[in-house]
Amino acid sequence: MQKELPLLGPVQGITRVPANLVSLCRTSGEAVLLAIRYGQKTQRQVANDIGMEPAQLSRIVSGSAHMPADTAIAFARAVKNWGWQQWVAFSAGMEMVPRVESPEERVARLEQRVRELEFVEAA
């Protein structure tokens, strides 16, 4: 019985799609389809996972509609890869890399945290 519960197994993270595959995509729809196929899911499964009508996802893949930017994270989680986002960066001549906090941002974040703790302590 426990072997049948998928929640008890290891959870894969979101991976990158090989750049050579991303570079073959000519349109956003092709990149969406690449991400879906690379994630080994069906369009219907992905649509259900991200709360989108299957017909709308089909229009996105065919090029008659575009993937809404605010579904990017949910889409990446559903297909378990960054393929579509990589294509967006690639099409702009960029590369998608993890964000790193700058020293200035770190100081500002820590100063804000100190102010919050001082406020809590004073109350």
C-alpha positions in Angstrom: 0.0 0.0 0.0 2.7 2.5 0.9 4.6 1.9 -2.3 1.6 3.3 -4.2 1.7 6.7 -2.5 3.8 9.0 -4.6 4.1 11.6 -1.8 6.3 9.3 0.2 9.0 9.1 -2.6 11.7 11.5 -3.3 10.6 14.8 -5.0 12.6 15.9 -8.0 13.6 19.5 -8.3 13.2 21.7 -11.3 15.9 21.0 -13.9 17.4 22.8 -16.9 16.8 21.5 -20.4 19.9 21.1 -22.5 20.7 24.4 -24.2 21.1 22.7 -27.6 17.4 21.6 -27.4 16.3 25.0 -26.3 18.1 26.6 -29.3 16.1 24.5 -31.7 12.8 26.1 -30.7 11.7 28.9 -33.1 8.7 30.0 -31.2 7.4 30.3 -27.6 4.8 27.5 -28.4 7.6 25.2 -29.5 9.5 25.9 -26.3 6.3 25.2 -24.2 5.9 21.9 -26.1 9.6 21.1 -25.5 9.3 21.7 -21.8 6.2 19.5 -21.7 7.8 16.6 -23.6 11.1 16.9 -21.7 9.0 16.6 -18.5 7.4 13.5 -19.9 3.9 14.7 -19.3 0.9 15.2 -21.6 -0.6 18.6 -22.4 -3.7 17.7 -20.6 -1.8 16.8 -17.4 0.1 20.0 -17.5 -3.0 22.1 -18.1 -4.7 20.5 -15.2 -1.6 21.0 -13.0 -1.5 24.7 -13.7 -5.2 25.3 -13.7 -5.6 26.1 -17.4 -8.1 24.7 -19.8 -6.5 22.1 -22.1 -7.8 24.0 -25.2 -5.9 27.1 -24.0 -2.7 25.2 -23.6 -3.2 23.8 -27.1 -3.6 27.3 -28.5 -0.4 28.3 -26.8 1.5 25.3 -28.3 0.1 26.0 -31.8 1.1 29.7 -31.6 -2.3 31.3 -31.6 -2.0 32.3 -27.9 0.9 33.1 -25.6 1.9 31.6 -22.2 0.9 34.0 -19.5 4.1 35.2 -17.6 2.4 34.8 -14.2 2.0 31.0 -14.8 5.8 30.6 -15.3 6.6 29.1 -11.9 3.5 26.9 -11.8 4.4 25.7 -15.3 8.0 24.9 -14.4 6.9 23.0 -11.4 4.3 21.0 -13.4 6.9 20.0 -16.1 9.8 19.9 -13.6 12.1 22.0 -15.9 12.9 25.5 -16.9 12.7 24.9 -20.7 10.2 27.6 -21.6 11.9 30.2 -19.4 15.3 29.2 -20.9 13.9 29.8 -24.3 12.5 33.3 -23.3 16.0 34.2 -22.1 17.7 32.6 -25.2 15.4 34.5 -27.6 16.5 37.8 -26.0 20.2 36.8 -26.4 20.6 36.1 -22.7 21.2 33.1 -20.5 19.1 32.1 -17.5 21.2 31.9 -14.3 20.2 31.6 -10.7 19.9 35.0 -9.0 22.6 35.8 -6.4 22.1 38.4 -3.7 24.5 41.4 -4.1 26.4 42.6 -1.0 24.3 45.8 -1.0 21.1 43.8 -1.0 22.4 41.5 1.8 23.3 44.6 4.0 19.8 46.1 3.3 18.1 42.8 4.1 20.0 42.4 7.3 19.5 46.0 8.4 15.8 45.6 7.9 15.8 42.4 9.9 17.6 44.2 12.8 15.0 47.0 12.7 12.2 44.4 12.9 13.8 42.6 15.8 14.4 45.9 17.6 10.7 46.8 17.1 9.5 43.5 18.5 11.9 43.8 21.5 10.7 47.3 22.2 7.0 46.2 22.2 
